[in-house]
Amino acid sequence: MTRELPLAALFARADRADASVETCEAFRDAVRATGGLGRAETLDDLDRIGLKLALGHRLAGRAHARCGRDGVERAIDALEAFVSLVRELDGVPREEMAACEGEEEGTSRRARGGDGRADKVRRFKAKRRCEKRMEEIEEILKRRSRVEEESGSESASEEDETDHDALEREYWMKRIELETYETLDELPSLRMEREMFLRRDELEEARRAERERMDADERVGRDARIETYTIEREDVNALAGPSILTADPRTRFRTEVFRPTVALPTMTVEQFGEIERREMLERELRSAERELERAAIRAAKTEEQIEEEELAETRRWDAFKDDNPYGSGNSRLRPCS
């Protein structure tokens, strides 16, 4: 009982939707320190408290995922540890075993040549079944609690207590299954987000190095232009004297006869290419940032919301095609064959 109370309190705090990273990490550290899972080989070997403790990695990963860029890497590590733990305890449905093996190897379903959408649809239906069963169990437990309060009986029979424990264990088994589906759906988005962050860092580093190199080239070119100008002035003064431009027009014409009559280029082809390359890197960086924002927005939506948006977009396109049939924009004055 002395072990259960602090862990139960920590779990209640870590299981909140707005739980902090510190709270979730404290709960996971407490589970590790106490060896709460013991030597269980399957989820069936765990009691109700042990099933709650098995969610430690999942709660920590969920908290880190809310911290943006700083928590993405830790969230991936925690969620992968949760999937590995549930798989070791034989708590993963058979149809998800291949997906779990791919998550452990760090490969996506699409990289293995499969259909990722089929996985999402299957998990979406399985999550709905888990949520429905959990709601049914909660309703049964609440109804029994109200009956006991109305009857005023403080002691329950051994059979009722056994049935109550069985329902609670089933509830937490379904909760672990639901969290497994959620984790398998979230991991690809988090990995993509990590890749986008790494790509953005590479682009920023390349842009910084390019800017430093162009600044150095510009300083070298500026120094070269100043030196050349000084030499030309010295040569002219040494040959013609200080009054050459005003004293003898013919001499001035001879010295300026080969001067270009058009504006000369202000930069070399290499310098212009460097400017184009820098602008290209900036465009790629902006594109990567926009892609990251779209990925974050999509990851925050549920599968049902995404399907509703896709269905609405399809309906809008169908309505547009109905209002604008093929060829309706052709003018009779400009017939098309």
HUGI-V27072 format. One record per backbone hydrogen bond with DSSP energy under -1.0 kcal/mol. CO is the residue of the C=O (numbers start at 1). NH is the residue of the N-H. If there is no record, write none. Layout:
co->[CO:CO]
nh->[NH:NH]
//
This chain:
co->[1:3:4:5:6:7:8:9:10:11:16:20:21:22:23:24:25:26:27:28:29:30:31:31:35:37:42:43:47:48:49:50:52:53:55:56:57:58:59:60:61:64:71:72:73:74:75:76:77:78:79:80:81:82:83:84:85:86:87:89:93:94:96:97:98:99:100:101:102:108:109:110:115:116:117:118:119:120:121:122:123:124:125:126:127:128:129:130:131:132:133:134:135:136:137:138:139:140:141:142:143:144:145:146:147:148:157:158:159:160:161:162:163:164:165:166:167:168:169:170:171:172:173:174:175:176:177:178:179:180:181:182:183:186:187:188:189:190:191:192:193:194:195:196:197:198:199:200:201:202:203:204:205:206:207:208:209:210:211:212:213:214:215:216:217:218:219:220:221:222:223:224:225:226:227:228:229:230:231:232:233:234:235:236:237:241:243:244:248:249:250:251:252:256:268:269:270:271:272:273:274:275:276:277:278:279:280:281:282:283:284:285:286:287:288:289:290:291:292:293:294:295:296:302:303:304:305:306:307:308:309:310:311:312:313:314:315:316:317:318:319:320:325:327]
nh->[5:7:8:9:10:11:12:13:14:15:19:24:25:26:27:28:29:30:31:32:33:34:35:36:38:40:45:46:51:52:53:54:55:56:59:60:61:62:63:64:65:67:75:76:77:78:79:80:81:82:83:84:85:86:87:88:89:91:90:43:96:97:100:101:102:103:104:105:107:112:114:113:119:120:121:122:123:124:125:126:127:128:129:130:131:132:133:134:135:136:137:138:139:140:141:142:143:144:145:146:147:148:149:150:151:152:161:162:163:164:165:166:167:168:169:170:171:172:173:174:175:176:177:178:179:180:181:182:183:184:185:186:187:190:191:192:193:194:195:196:197:198:199:200:201:202:203:204:205:206:207:208:209:210:211:212:213:214:215:216:217:218:219:220:221:222:223:224:225:226:227:228:229:230:231:232:233:234:235:236:237:238:239:240:241:244:247:248:252:253:254:255:256:259:272:273:274:275:276:277:278:279:280:281:282:283:284:285:286:287:288:289:290:291:292:293:294:295:296:297:298:299:300:306:307:308:309:310:311:312:313:314:315:316:317:318:319:320:321:322:323:324:328:330]
//
